[in-house]
Amino acid sequence: LLLMILFSFAFGLLPYLDNFAHIGGFFTGILTGLVFMPVVYFSKRDKIIKWTLRIIALPLVVLIIVLGLTNFYKGVNNCSWCKYLSCLPINGWCDAFNTTAGST
């Protein structure tokens, strides 16, 4: 599993592939797994812990989805280093992202 995570992250460093989608999907998958985990309780304490995790995870999943969609449609990027999560500046790979609006 760790190998697949590293492969997905490394693959996302290529141009036109978004690592933010991989990272968001990773955390959303973990939190959604907590929400839909099987209902098997071993003690009263275990039941309380699992329900607490579910109650915390569900709003976080909704928050991640809302923030992801909002950021996608607004397209605002206030982060100076975030561009390196999606494209490594090797051999002009990221030049397609640096085009100006006035050029043809």
Helices and strands as residue ranges (DSSP letters): H 2-11, H 19-35, H 44-74, H 83-86, G 93-98
